[in-house]
């Protein structure tokens, strides 16, 4: 019998992980996303920027947009 791994997906409108309850993307979600997009970092950044825009609109706190950008997008940029 095979077990399905729990999905670390965002719960909206709170943008917390459905599985572990921490702010999404959690560490497990980041690892999964890096693996899924390992051949196309630009596509990952576009995907994350889209989610950032949605979260920004749903969370509705304009003072936290920089923090949200770091939370959703900055972690995935290539470090040089």
Phi and psi in radians as a Rosetta constraint file:
Dihedral C 1 N 2 CA 2 C 2 CIRCULARHARMONIC -1.738 0.35
Dihedral N 2 CA 2 C 2 N 3 CIRCULARHARMONIC 2.523 0.35
Dihedral C 2 N 3 CA 3 C 3 CIRCULARHARMONIC -1.814 0.35
Dihedral N 3 CA 3 C 3 N 4 CIRCULARHARMONIC 2.423 0.35
Dihedral C 3 N 4 CA 4 C 4 CIRCULARHARMONIC -1.405 0.35
Dihedral N 4 CA 4 C 4 N 5 CIRCULARHARMONIC 2.387 0.35
Dihedral C 4 N 5 CA 5 C 5 CIRCULARHARMONIC -1.305 0.35
Dihedral N 5 CA 5 C 5 N 6 CIRCULARHARMONIC 2.495 0.35
Dihedral C 5 N 6 CA 6 C 6 CIRCULARHARMONIC -1.126 0.35
Dihedral N 6 CA 6 C 6 N 7 CIRCULARHARMONIC 2.456 0.35
Dihedral C 6 N 7 CA 7 C 7 CIRCULARHARMONIC -1.511 0.35
Dihedral N 7 CA 7 C 7 N 8 CIRCULARHARMONIC 2.255 0.35
Dihedral C 7 N 8 CA 8 C 8 CIRCULARHARMONIC -1.736 0.35
Dihedral N 8 CA 8 C 8 N 9 CIRCULARHARMONIC 1.392 0.35
Dihedral C 8 N 9 CA 9 C 9 CIRCULARHARMONIC -1.992 0.35
Dihedral N 9 CA 9 C 9 N 10 CIRCULARHARMONIC 2.739 0.35
Dihedral C 9 N 10 CA 10 C 10 CIRCULARHARMONIC -1.293 0.35
Dihedral N 10 CA 10 C 10 N 11 CIRCULARHARMONIC 2.470 0.35
Dihedral C 10 N 11 CA 11 C 11 CIRCULARHARMONIC -1.757 0.35
Dihedral N 11 CA 11 C 11 N 12 CIRCULARHARMONIC 2.109 0.35
Dihedral C 11 N 12 CA 12 C 12 CIRCULARHARMONIC -1.777 0.35
Dihedral N 12 CA 12 C 12 N 13 CIRCULARHARMONIC 2.531 0.35
Dihedral C 12 N 13 CA 13 C 13 CIRCULARHARMONIC -1.663 0.35
Dihedral N 13 CA 13 C 13 N 14 CIRCULARHARMONIC 0.125 0.35
Dihedral C 13 N 14 CA 14 C 14 CIRCULARHARMONIC -1.421 0.35
Dihedral N 14 CA 14 C 14 N 15 CIRCULARHARMONIC -0.357 0.35
Dihedral C 14 N 15 CA 15 C 15 CIRCULARHARMONIC 1.002 0.35
Dihedral N 15 CA 15 C 15 N 16 CIRCULARHARMONIC 0.761 0.35
Dihedral C 15 N 16 CA 16 C 16 CIRCULARHARMONIC -1.938 0.35
Dihedral N 16 CA 16 C 16 N 17 CIRCULARHARMONIC 2.698 0.35
Dihedral C 16 N 17 CA 17 C 17 CIRCULARHARMONIC -1.165 0.35
Dihedral N 17 CA 17 C 17 N 18 CIRCULARHARMONIC 2.302 0.35
Dihedral C 17 N 18 CA 18 C 18 CIRCULARHARMONIC -1.136 0.35
Dihedral N 18 CA 18 C 18 N 19 CIRCULARHARMONIC -0.478 0.35
Dihedral C 18 N 19 CA 19 C 19 CIRCULARHARMONIC -1.580 0.35
Dihedral N 19 CA 19 C 19 N 20 CIRCULARHARMONIC -0.891 0.35
Dihedral C 19 N 20 CA 20 C 20 CIRCULARHARMONIC -1.873 0.35
Dihedral N 20 CA 20 C 20 N 21 CIRCULARHARMONIC -0.168 0.35
Dihedral C 20 N 21 CA 21 C 21 CIRCULARHARMONIC 1.432 0.35
Dihedral N 21 CA 21 C 21 N 22 CIRCULARHARMONIC -0.028 0.35
Dihedral C 21 N 22 CA 22 C 22 CIRCULARHARMONIC -1.505 0.35
Dihedral N 22 CA 22 C 22 N 23 CIRCULARHARMONIC 2.966 0.35
Dihedral C 22 N 23 CA 23 C 23 CIRCULARHARMONIC -1.020 0.35
Dihedral N 23 CA 23 C 23 N 24 CIRCULARHARMONIC 2.310 0.35
Dihedral C 23 N 24 CA 24 C 24 CIRCULARHARMONIC -1.541 0.35
Dihedral N 24 CA 24 C 24 N 25 CIRCULARHARMONIC 2.468 0.35
Dihedral C 24 N 25 CA 25 C 25 CIRCULARHARMONIC -1.410 0.35
Dihedral N 25 CA 25 C 25 N 26 CIRCULARHARMONIC 2.231 0.35
Dihedral C 25 N 26 CA 26 C 26 CIRCULARHARMONIC -1.342 0.35
Dihedral N 26 CA 26 C 26 N 27 CIRCULARHARMONIC 3.054 0.35
Dihedral C 26 N 27 CA 27 C 27 CIRCULARHARMONIC -1.029 0.35
Dihedral N 27 CA 27 C 27 N 28 CIRCULARHARMONIC -0.726 0.35
Dihedral C 27 N 28 CA 28 C 28 CIRCULARHARMONIC -1.129 0.35
Dihedral N 28 CA 28 C 28 N 29 CIRCULARHARMONIC -0.688 0.35
Dihedral C 28 N 29 CA 29 C 29 CIRCULARHARMONIC -1.164 0.35
Dihedral N 29 CA 29 C 29 N 30 CIRCULARHARMONIC -0.701 0.35
Dihedral C 29 N 30 CA 30 C 30 CIRCULARHARMONIC -1.069 0.35
Dihedral N 30 CA 30 C 30 N 31 CIRCULARHARMONIC -0.789 0.35
Dihedral C 30 N 31 CA 31 C 31 CIRCULARHARMONIC -1.086 0.35
Dihedral N 31 CA 31 C 31 N 32 CIRCULARHARMONIC -0.732 0.35
Dihedral C 31 N 32 CA 32 C 32 CIRCULARHARMONIC -1.106 0.35
Dihedral N 32 CA 32 C 32 N 33 CIRCULARHARMONIC -0.776 0.35
Dihedral C 32 N 33 CA 33 C 33 CIRCULARHARMONIC -1.127 0.35
Dihedral N 33 CA 33 C 33 N 34 CIRCULARHARMONIC -0.740 0.35
Dihedral C 33 N 34 CA 34 C 34 CIRCULARHARMONIC -1.068 0.35
Dihedral N 34 CA 34 C 34 N 35 CIRCULARHARMONIC -0.665 0.35
Dihedral C 34 N 35 CA 35 C 35 CIRCULARHARMONIC -1.198 0.35
Dihedral N 35 CA 35 C 35 N 36 CIRCULARHARMONIC -0.763 0.35
Dihedral C 35 N 36 CA 36 C 36 CIRCULARHARMONIC -1.121 0.35
Dihedral N 36 CA 36 C 36 N 37 CIRCULARHARMONIC -0.627 0.35
Dihedral C 36 N 37 CA 37 C 37 CIRCULARHARMONIC -1.891 0.35
Dihedral N 37 CA 37 C 37 N 38 CIRCULARHARMONIC 0.395 0.35
Dihedral C 37 N 38 CA 38 C 38 CIRCULARHARMONIC -1.047 0.35
Dihedral N 38 CA 38 C 38 N 39 CIRCULARHARMONIC -0.439 0.35
Dihedral C 38 N 39 CA 39 C 39 CIRCULARHARMONIC -1.628 0.35
Dihedral N 39 CA 39 C 39 N 40 CIRCULARHARMONIC -0.107 0.35
Dihedral C 39 N 40 CA 40 C 40 CIRCULARHARMONIC -2.600 0.35
Dihedral N 40 CA 40 C 40 N 41 CIRCULARHARMONIC 1.379 0.35
Dihedral C 40 N 41 CA 41 C 41 CIRCULARHARMONIC -1.110 0.35
Dihedral N 41 CA 41 C 41 N 42 CIRCULARHARMONIC -0.591 0.35
Dihedral C 41 N 42 CA 42 C 42 CIRCULARHARMONIC -1.079 0.35
Dihedral N 42 CA 42 C 42 N 43 CIRCULARHARMONIC -0.733 0.35
Dihedral C 42 N 43 CA 43 C 43 CIRCULARHARMONIC -1.131 0.35
Dihedral N 43 CA 43 C 43 N 44 CIRCULARHARMONIC -0.652 0.35
Dihedral C 43 N 44 CA 44 C 44 CIRCULARHARMONIC -1.074 0.35
Dihedral N 44 CA 44 C 44 N 45 CIRCULARHARMONIC -0.775 0.35
Dihedral C 44 N 45 CA 45 C 45 CIRCULARHARMONIC -1.136 0.35
Dihedral N 45 CA 45 C 45 N 46 CIRCULARHARMONIC -0.664 0.35
Dihedral C 45 N 46 CA 46 C 46 CIRCULARHARMONIC -1.129 0.35
Dihedral N 46 CA 46 C 46 N 47 CIRCULARHARMONIC -0.772 0.35
Dihedral C 46 N 47 CA 47 C 47 CIRCULARHARMONIC -1.046 0.35
Dihedral N 47 CA 47 C 47 N 48 CIRCULARHARMONIC -0.826 0.35
Dihedral C 47 N 48 CA 48 C 48 CIRCULARHARMONIC -1.171 0.35
Dihedral N 48 CA 48 C 48 N 49 CIRCULARHARMONIC -0.641 0.35
Dihedral C 48 N 49 CA 49 C 49 CIRCULARHARMONIC -1.129 0.35
Dihedral N 49 CA 49 C 49 N 50 CIRCULARHARMONIC -0.638 0.35
Dihedral C 49 N 50 CA 50 C 50 CIRCULARHARMONIC -1.131 0.35
Dihedral N 50 CA 50 C 50 N 51 CIRCULARHARMONIC -0.780 0.35
Dihedral C 50 N 51 CA 51 C 51 CIRCULARHARMONIC -1.144 0.35
Dihedral N 51 CA 51 C 51 N 52 CIRCULARHARMONIC -0.655 0.35
Dihedral C 51 N 52 CA 52 C 52 CIRCULARHARMONIC -1.025 0.35
Dihedral N 52 CA 52 C 52 N 53 CIRCULARHARMONIC -0.794 0.35
Dihedral C 52 N 53 CA 53 C 53 CIRCULARHARMONIC -1.090 0.35
Dihedral N 53 CA 53 C 53 N 54 CIRCULARHARMONIC -0.730 0.35
Dihedral C 53 N 54 CA 54 C 54 CIRCULARHARMONIC -1.148 0.35
Dihedral N 54 CA 54 C 54 N 55 CIRCULARHARMONIC -0.779 0.35
Dihedral C 54 N 55 CA 55 C 55 CIRCULARHARMONIC -1.131 0.35
Dihedral N 55 CA 55 C 55 N 56 CIRCULARHARMONIC -0.704 0.35
Dihedral C 55 N 56 CA 56 C 56 CIRCULARHARMONIC -1.047 0.35
Dihedral N 56 CA 56 C 56 N 57 CIRCULARHARMONIC -0.746 0.35
Dihedral C 56 N 57 CA 57 C 57 CIRCULARHARMONIC -1.195 0.35
Dihedral N 57 CA 57 C 57 N 58 CIRCULARHARMONIC -0.691 0.35
Dihedral C 57 N 58 CA 58 C 58 CIRCULARHARMONIC -1.353 0.35
Dihedral N 58 CA 58 C 58 N 59 CIRCULARHARMONIC -0.618 0.35
Dihedral C 58 N 59 CA 59 C 59 CIRCULARHARMONIC -1.378 0.35
Dihedral N 59 CA 59 C 59 N 60 CIRCULARHARMONIC -0.464 0.35
Dihedral C 59 N 60 CA 60 C 60 CIRCULARHARMONIC 1.148 0.35
Dihedral N 60 CA 60 C 60 N 61 CIRCULARHARMONIC 0.388 0.35
Dihedral C 60 N 61 CA 61 C 61 CIRCULARHARMONIC -1.952 0.35
Dihedral N 61 CA 61 C 61 N 62 CIRCULARHARMONIC 1.673 0.35
Dihedral C 61 N 62 CA 62 C 62 CIRCULARHARMONIC -1.110 0.35
Dihedral N 62 CA 62 C 62 N 63 CIRCULARHARMONIC -0.342 0.35
Dihedral C 62 N 63 CA 63 C 63 CIRCULARHARMONIC -1.341 0.35
Dihedral N 63 CA 63 C 63 N 64 CIRCULARHARMONIC -0.254 0.35
Dihedral C 63 N 64 CA 64 C 64 CIRCULARHARMONIC -1.845 0.35
Dihedral N 64 CA 64 C 64 N 65 CIRCULARHARMONIC 0.274 0.35
Dihedral C 64 N 65 CA 65 C 65 CIRCULARHARMONIC -1.120 0.35
Dihedral N 65 CA 65 C 65 N 66 CIRCULARHARMONIC -0.604 0.35
Dihedral C 65 N 66 CA 66 C 66 CIRCULARHARMONIC -1.156 0.35
Dihedral N 66 CA 66 C 66 N 67 CIRCULARHARMONIC -0.786 0.35
Dihedral C 66 N 67 CA 67 C 67 CIRCULARHARMONIC -1.074 0.35
Dihedral N 67 CA 67 C 67 N 68 CIRCULARHARMONIC -0.685 0.35
Dihedral C 67 N 68 CA 68 C 68 CIRCULARHARMONIC -1.157 0.35
Dihedral N 68 CA 68 C 68 N 69 CIRCULARHARMONIC -0.681 0.35
Dihedral C 68 N 69 CA 69 C 69 CIRCULARHARMONIC -1.075 0.35
Dihedral N 69 CA 69 C 69 N 70 CIRCULARHARMONIC -0.783 0.35
Dihedral C 69 N 70 CA 70 C 70 CIRCULARHARMONIC -1.070 0.35
Dihedral N 70 CA 70 C 70 N 71 CIRCULARHARMONIC -0.749 0.35
Dihedral C 70 N 71 CA 71 C 71 CIRCULARHARMONIC -1.122 0.35
Dihedral N 71 CA 71 C 71 N 72 CIRCULARHARMONIC -0.717 0.35
Dihedral C 71 N 72 CA 72 C 72 CIRCULARHARMONIC -1.639 0.35
Dihedral N 72 CA 72 C 72 N 73 CIRCULARHARMONIC -0.586 0.35
Dihedral C 72 N 73 CA 73 C 73 CIRCULARHARMONIC -2.098 0.35
Dihedral N 73 CA 73 C 73 N 74 CIRCULARHARMONIC -0.848 0.35
Dihedral C 73 N 74 CA 74 C 74 CIRCULARHARMONIC -0.977 0.35
Dihedral N 74 CA 74 C 74 N 75 CIRCULARHARMONIC -0.640 0.35
Dihedral C 74 N 75 CA 75 C 75 CIRCULARHARMONIC -1.073 0.35
Dihedral N 75 CA 75 C 75 N 76 CIRCULARHARMONIC -0.415 0.35
Dihedral C 75 N 76 CA 76 C 76 CIRCULARHARMONIC -1.621 0.35
Dihedral N 76 CA 76 C 76 N 77 CIRCULARHARMONIC -0.109 0.35
Dihedral C 76 N 77 CA 77 C 77 CIRCULARHARMONIC -1.211 0.35
Dihedral N 77 CA 77 C 77 N 78 CIRCULARHARMONIC 2.624 0.35
Dihedral C 77 N 78 CA 78 C 78 CIRCULARHARMONIC -1.250 0.35
Dihedral N 78 CA 78 C 78 N 79 CIRCULARHARMONIC 2.248 0.35
Dihedral C 78 N 79 CA 79 C 79 CIRCULARHARMONIC -1.551 0.35
Dihedral N 79 CA 79 C 79 N 80 CIRCULARHARMONIC 2.451 0.35
